[in-house]
Structures are given as C-alpha cells and as structure tokens.
C-alpha cells in the first residue's frame, strides 16, 4: 500500500463530515496532531442539522447501519460510540407499501422476517428468503475485507482467492436476476434491490455484488441515534476534541500552498495560514479538484448518481400506517430507473422514502407536532433539469409529491404541514456537490473498487482524499471506512495512542439518565486558543 512519504506529524483535515471526523479520530489514534477545518459552524457535512419553526431535521442520511464501523473510529482514541450516542434498534427496519395496497414490515431479525414473508407471500417465498439471507451473508464476507475495507493502488490486488469466491457466489451477474433466483414475488425483489439506487445504478444493470448494501439494510440491523443522525458526527467531533484535535469552524480553505510536490500549508477564508505535513480533503470531488488545481485524467468522464428532492415537513398530525422508515413504491419499476438514470425525466410513478424521526424522538418537534422527511429520487443536473430549471420546477414538484402521498393514503398531508423546508438539486449544487447530487459518483463497474477515483493524489505527495467520491464509495458505512483508509495512507497502519487520549472508564460519560448529552453540547466547538473568534 502506498503511503504519504516524509513527515506526517501534523495533518489538516478539510471537512468535519463523517469521513473527515473518522479520518481525524484514526489519525489521533496514531499520535498525529490534527487540525480540522470546517466551513460550517459545526460538524456534520452531509449529515447536518436544520432547525426551522421548532423542528430539528437531519439534512442528509436518515439510516444508520453497521454501527461497529463508527465504533471503530471512536475506539481509535480509546472511546466508544455507545458511550457517546444512544442507538435505538428499529423494528421494523422499514415498512414497505405497494401500489396494490399491500404492505410488509422488513425485519433484520431472520426469524421475524421469515414469518413476515410467509404471511405476505406464502411458504415458498419464506424459504427463498432464508436462502437469500444466507447468500447475502456469504457475499458480505467475501467482499468486506478485500474489496470494500481496502486501499487500492492498482487493479492487481483483485487477483486474490476472494475474487474467485465472489465470482462463485454470482457477484458478477446482474442484481435483479440474482435476487430473482431466490424470490419470485416482484414486490419482495424490490425490497432487496432498491438499494442499488444508492449506488446510482438500476437493478437490471447493477452487479449482484451490490447486494452487499441490501445486507447492511436488511440483515445487519438498522438503528436510529437518539437526537437524529446528526448525533453521530456531533459525538465524533466531541471525541476528537477530547483526544486533542483542534477545530476551525466557519472557515473555508481557499488555497493549498504547494512546493516541491507537497502541500506545505492551507490558507483559510479567515486569513489564517496553517502549516502542515499532510492534508486529508473530504469535500466532493469538484471542490477537491478545484483546490488541487486540476482533475485527474480518466479514459471516460465521471458519471454521477441520481439526485433527490427532500421535503422536511413539520406537521400537526401523523399517520399510523407510517413506521420510522416507510418505502412507498409506485407501480412502475424498471421505467422509474430509466427515467432517473437515462432519460432525465422526473419519476412519472415515483417510489418515495418517508422517514418519521419523531416516532422515536418526539423532542425533534414541538409538543404535539411531528416531523416527516420525504425523499423523492430525481435525475441529477447533468442528466435531467438544470440548476436554473429547479428554481421554478421545485415548488411544482413539491406539490406533486404531496398530492401523490395523499393519493397513497396520507390523507390531509398537505393541510397538516405547518412548517417546511424544500431541498432540490439546485441546493445540493450550491453546496458544491457535483451534478447537483448528494450521492456523488455512481458505482458503475468503471467507477468501483480500483477503478473509482483513488484516494491518493497524483503529483502531490501528501494529499489524501476521503468521502463518498473516492474509495470505497457512497453511504454512511463506506464513508466511515473512507476516513479510516485515508488515515492509513498517512500513518501506514500505525495505531499508537496519542498522549492524553480518552481511555476506558476515564472518558467523560456522554449518557445521562439513559440519554445522550444534547447534540449541541456534545458538538461544542473546541477551538485552539490562537484561533480567530467569530
């Protein structure tokens, strides 16, 4: 594995999102001095927080899977995720509703899900589910250490017995066909293949290996951090601060000072200059490439995943048919992916994700009120409507999504909304996300594994990338891994504990009376004494 040559004692991490915070914790655990620079006033990045009219909404991911990957970052400094954040296992993980009016609860417990499938579709499908679950476990074991949690310097590390195991499991076939070998009910097949949309590829064209995302969603467990998903980066920032990291909040990096093939310092919008030995860049690729002065050459232009319109709706009521996470599928399926990824049209028969975080944390809304997060996938701004188009299109599409929810049984949804925030691809683009999508570069075969934009930067010895645009890819678990992989490029796997790191019982408890410290307290910025105040 290539590593950063020369001195690496002081590392500047640009971005306090999940990947940057994971990198910071792993670097601190290897005795590096770490300064984190964040353009916002607090941590989170895509996993941010928005307050409006007494409601507190997550601005990005709403689903937490594989929490042990987050715990691994905390453990690097002798801390623990479970000391910092209260996790609520979700049962069901999802509720899925279909155009024919049928519904099924998706459980990550095998026995519970087998019984639910039997009730929903009969004993043959229940037996097929058991076989599918076994296959998903084998697929995960074949991929995780060799192809996901790994740095690549070339395609040659793929030539390993695990590649043969993955091929024997059918990982290089098509996802929808492989799922169809176990489940004949088209509704059930959707539950175990819709996750390919996260990777920006339709199930009919996605590699079966991408079913590993379904493993995370439907086998490994789905959790809700009390306080919302933002509680995770808030706790990571607090742990990093306790372990010695310095933070520069409300400060953007304007320049990377370079000489002799290395970045020697970063300059901030505040006027501050921070000398450093290495840099971890976590912004989306267009921003990172702009700071570096160029984008690396590739045989084919990068393709981006579809985007999403998100409606944060604070309401005066809720609907009993909604679980914490509800998947509302339209009748269309293959045509939906065609619209999202090829023709660039808005979904004519949309499939929607509705999240109701107040189901498990009423404190996210005023007393007697409820918070709903409605996500409608849409084309990105290269394939579909442009950034300019969304200024006029956004309100109209919002109305059509609300009308569709009411047609699907959420009677009076529009009238129940008291406060709302609408997010469109124009907003994602304004945040620096390429092609106006928060899901970054898609996971086509040519953009996966060693063919994905690598985290080592050609021509600059001491800059490493992290985040969903680089290795290993999109999603909370993989972004956490990307931070660890970036840190490993700098430390070479050195795991020395930094002086003064939090240790076991000596750590300041972050749970009081069974609940975590308020996110604002847990993420209180810890700024170096010499840093400018704002």
N, C-alpha and C positions, 0 to 999 in steps of 0.2 A: 504493500500500500504506500502510495506517495504521501509524504507529509511535508509540512512547511519547513524549509531549511532555515538555519540560522537561529537567532534569538527569538523566543516566543513568550517572554516573561510577562508582557503587558498586552492584552488583547482588547480591542474595541469591538463590541457587538453592536451593529446598527439595526435597531428594531427590537422592541420589547414585546413581540408576539410570542406565540408558543414555541416556535423554532428558536428564536433568539434567546428566550429565557432558558430553554433546555440546553442550548449551547453554553450559556453563561454558567449554569449550575455544573455541567460536566467540566468546564474549564476551571472553575473554582475548586472542584474536587481534585484537580490535578495541579494545584498550587499556582495557578496563574492569577495575576492581577487582572481584574475585569472591569471595564467601564462600559455601561450600556447607554446608548443614545437613542432616544425615542421622540418622534415629532409630536406625539400627543402628550397630554398632561398626565397620563398614567399608562399602565401596562395593558396588553390585550391584543393589539393588532387587529386581525380579522375577528378575533374572539373578544370584541369590545363590548361596551355597555352604552345604552342610550336611555336617558331619563326624559319623560315627557308627561306632563299633567299628573304627576304622582305615580306613574307606571315606570318600571325599570325593566328594560328589554335587552336581551343578548342581541348583538348586531350581526353575529356570524353563526358558527356551528351551534346546534342545539342538542346534538347526540354525542355522548361520551362512551366510547368503547375502549377496551384494552387499558384500563387504568394502571396496570402494572408498568406500562411504559412511562407514564408520568411519575409513578413512584420511583422508578429507576433514576430519574433526574434528581428528585429530592434526595434519594439515597446517596448520590454522589457527594453531597455535603453533610452526610450523616443525619439527614432529616427524613420526614415521611409524609407522603401525600395524606395519609389518614389522620395524621396529627393536625394537618392544616385545613382539610376540607372534609365536610360531611357528605358522603356519597349515598344516594338513595337508589337501590336496585329497582328498576322499573319492571313491573309485572302487570300487564303485558309490556313487552318492549315496544310494540306497535299494535295498533288496531288497523286493519285494512278493510276498506269498504269498496264495493264494486258497482258497476253500472246496473247490474241486475238486482241490486238491493241486498245482496248477501254480504255478510261480514265475518271476519275471522280475527281472533286475537293471536298475535305472534309472540310466542314464549321462547325464551332462550333455554329454559329447562327442557331436556329431551322428552321426559315422560309427559309433562304437561302439554307440550306441543304435539306429541303423537296423539294424545287424546283429542286435542282440538282439531287436528287434521281429520281424525276418524269421524268426529261429529260433523265436520264441514263437508267432507268429500268421500267418506267411506273407508273401509279397512284396507283396500288395495293401495290407496294413496297414503295411508298411515304407514304401511310397510315401506313404500317408496321413500317417504320422508326419513325413516330410520336409515335407509341405505344412503340417502343423500347426506344426512348428517355425518355419517361415518366417512364418506368421501371428502366432505369439507374439512374434517379434522386432518385427514391424511394430506390433503392439498396444502393446508396451512403449515404442517410440519415440514413438508418438502420445500416450501418457499421461504419461510421466515428468515432463517439464519443465513442462507446462501444468496437469496435474490432480493430480499427486502431490507434486512438489517445488515447491509454490507456496502462498503465503498467500492466503486469500480474505477479502474484506470484504463481498462480496455474490455472488449467482449470475451477475452480468453478465460477469465475466471468462471465463465458459464460452463466451460468444458469440465464438468465435475459429475460424479455419480448422481448427485441430486438432480441434475438436468435430466438424466435418464429416468429417474423416479417420477419427475414431473411429467415427462412425456408418457410414461406408462399409465399415469393417472388421467391422461387425456387433457392435460393442461394446455396443449397447443391446438385443440379443437375449438369449436365455437361455443360460446357460453350458453346460448339458448338451447342448442341441441343437446349439450351435456346435461343441463338441468332436466330436459325432456326425457332423458333416459330413466330418470327416477320418478318424475311426476307427469302424469298425463293431463291433469286439470290445469287449464290455461291460467286460471286465477292464481293458483299456487305457484306456478312457474314465475309469475310476475314478482311475487314476494322475494324470490331468491335470485332474481336477475336485474331488478330495477337499479340495484347499486352500481351497475356499470355506468349509469349516467354520471355518478360522481367522477368517474374516470374519463368522461367525455366521449364514450363510445357506445353505440347501440348494442343491445344484447346479441343481435344477429351477426354483428361483426366483431364483438369483443372476444378476446381469447378466454377460454374456460378458466385459465389461471386467475382471472379477475374475480372469480367466485370467492377468493380469499376475503374480499370485502363483505360478502354475504356471511362468511364465517364470523367475522367480527360483529356483524349486526344481529345475527340470528342464533349464534351458538355461544360466543364468548361472554355475552352479557351486555346490557345497556344500562347506563347509570345517569342520574341527574345530580349534579353538585348543588347542594343547598345554596341558594343565592344566585343560581344560574350558572351557565358555563363560564361566565367571566370570573367566577370564584377561583377557577383553576389558574389562569395567568396571574390573578391578584396574589394567590398564595405562593406561586413560583417566584414572583418578584420579591415578596416578603422574605422567602427563604434565601434568595440570592443576596438580598440586602443584609440579612443576619450573618451570612457567610463572608461578607466583606466586599460585595460588588458596589461600585459607585454608579449612580444613575444621573443622567442628564435628561430631564423631562422638558417637553415643549421646545425641543431643539432638533432641527433637521441637519443632516450632513450636506454641505454644499460643495465640498471638494475633498478629494483624496490626494494628498501631497505625495508625489512619487519621485524616486530617484534610484538609479541602478537596479531597476526591475522590482523594487519593493515600495510599498506604501509606508511612508515614514510618519505621517500624521494625518488626522482628519480635521477638517475645519467645519465649524458649526454655524448655523444661521444666527446664533447669538454673538458671533465674533470670536468665540473661544477656539483655540487650537489645542488638540490633544495628541501628543506624541505617542507612538505605539510601535509594537513589534509585529503585530498581525491584526487582521480585520476579518470579522465574520459579517457578511452582508446578507440580510434577510428580506429586504423589500422585494416586490415582484420583479421579474426579470427586466422589464423595460426600465425601471428605476435603477436597478443594479448596473445594467449595461450603460446607462447614461453617466453614472458616477465613474465607471471604468473607462469611459470614452469610446467604447465600441462594443458591438455584439459579436460573439464568436461566429465564424463561418460554419454553415451547415449545408449539406447537399440539398436539403429541402427546407423550405420555410417552416417555422414552428406553427403548429395548429393548436388552437385554444379550445377549451371545453365550452359547452353552452353556458349561459349565464342564468340569472334568476331575478325575478321581481319578488320582493318581500314586502308584505303588508304587516306592520305591527299595529294591532288593533286593541285598544283598551275599551272594554265593553261593560255594560251594566248587567249582563247575564252571561250564562254559558249554556252548553247543550250536553245532556247526559250521555249521548252517544259518542262524545269525544273522549278518547283516552289522552294520556300525556302526549303521545305522538300518534297521529292518525294519518294513514295514507288513503287518500281518496282517488281511486283510479277511474278514469273515463273509460268508455267502451273501446276507444281507439288504443292501439299499442304500437305496432311497427310503424304506422303512419306518423305517430307522435314523434318518434326518434328521427324519422325522415325530415320532419319539419324543423326540429331543433338543430340537427347537425348538417343538413344538406340544403334544403330549400330556403331556410332562414325565415320561415313564417312562424307567427305565434301559434301555439297549440290550438287547433280547432276543437279538440275534445280533451281538455287538459287533465293531467294527473297532478295532484296537489299534495303537499305535506302541510298538515296543520299541527302546530305544537301549542300545548296549553300548559306553560310552566307553573301557573298558579294552582294547578292540580296538586302539586307537591310543595309549593312555597307561596302561600297567599300573601306574604309580605311584599311580593313584587308588584302588587297593585293596591290601591286604596281599599279600605274596608268595604266589603260587599261588591267589589269590582273584580274583573277577570282580564287576563292578558292572553291574547291569541297571536301566534306568529304564523302567517300563511305564506308559504313559499311556492311560487309557480315557476318552474323552469322555463327559460326562453332562449332564443338564439343569442349568441354574442354579437358584438357590434361590427364584426367583420362579415359574418355570415348573414346577419339579419339587420333590423333597423339600426341606424347610426345613432351616435350620441345625441346629435341635434334632433333627430326624429323623436327621441324619448321625451323631450320637453312637452310635446303635445300629446304623444301617444300614452304616456304614463298614466294620467288621470283616467283616460278612457279604458285602458286595460284594467286598471284597478276596479272600475265599476263592473266590468265584465266578469272578473274573478269573484267579486262579491255576489253578483247575480247567480253565478254558477254554484257557489256554496249554498245559496238559498234553494236553488233547484234540487240540490242533493240532500236537503233535509234540515239545513241550519236556518230554519225559518226566522225571519226578522234580524238576520245577522247585520245587515247594513244599518238598520234603525237602532241597533243596540250599541253601535260604536260611538263612544264619547270623545275619545282622543285617538289619533293615529299618526303613524309615520310611514311614508311610502318610499321604498328604495328600488331604483331601477338600474339598468346597466350604465346609464349616464353617471349615476352616483359612484358605482364601482370604478368607472374610468377616472373620475375626478380624484379617487384615492390612489391612483397610479397602477391599477390592475390592467394588464394587457387585454385588449379586445373587450374591455368592459365586463370581465367575468371574474368573480372571486375564486373560481375553481382552476385558474391558471392553465398551464399547458396540458392538453389532453394526453391520455395514455394509449395512443396508438402504438403498434409494435415498434415503430421507428422512434418513439419517444418514451420508451420504457427501459428500465434497467440500465445497462451500459450505454444505451442509445439516447437516454434522457440527458438534457443539459447537465454536465457534470459539475460537481461542487468545487473542483479545483479550477482556477482561472489561468488560462494560457497567457504568458507574457508578464504575469505579476506573481512573484514567488509566494507572497504572504497574505493573499486574499482568498477566503473560502466562502462559498455560497451555502445558504440554508433556506428552507422554506418549501412551499409546495411546487415551485417551478423547477426544482432540482431533485436529486436523489433523496428518498425513493419516490415521492410523489404527493398526491393530493389526499387530504383527510387528516383528522386530528392525530391518530396513531402514527401515521407516516411522517407528519410534520415534526412530531416529537422526536422520532428517530432521526430525521434530517439534522436536527440540532446536535444530537449525540454524534452523528457521523462527521459533522463539521468540526466539532471539538476534537475528535480523534485525528483529523488531518493535522491539527496543530500540536496535539500532545503525544501522538503516536501510541495512545493507549495508556499513558502514564496516569495512575489513579491515586497519587499521593493526596492525602487530606490537607487542605490549606490550614495555616495557623488560625486558631480561633473559630474553626468551623463548628456549626451546631452538632452536638453529639447526643445521641440517645435521649436519656431522661433529662439531660441538661438543657434540651431545647425548650424554648418558651412555648407553653401549650397554646394551641390555636383553637381549641374547642372549649367552650364554656357551657356548662349545663346541657351537654349533648348537642350544642350548636356551634358552628364555626364563628370566629370573630367576624364582625361585619366586614364586607369586602373593602369598603373604603379604608378601614383601619388596617386590614391585612396588607393592602397595597400602598400604604402611606409612603410617598416618595422619600427615599433616603438619599440625599444629595450630599456630595463631598463639600466640606466647609468652604473650599475656594470656588465652588461653582456659582455662577451668577444666580441671583434670586429673581423671581418674576411675580 
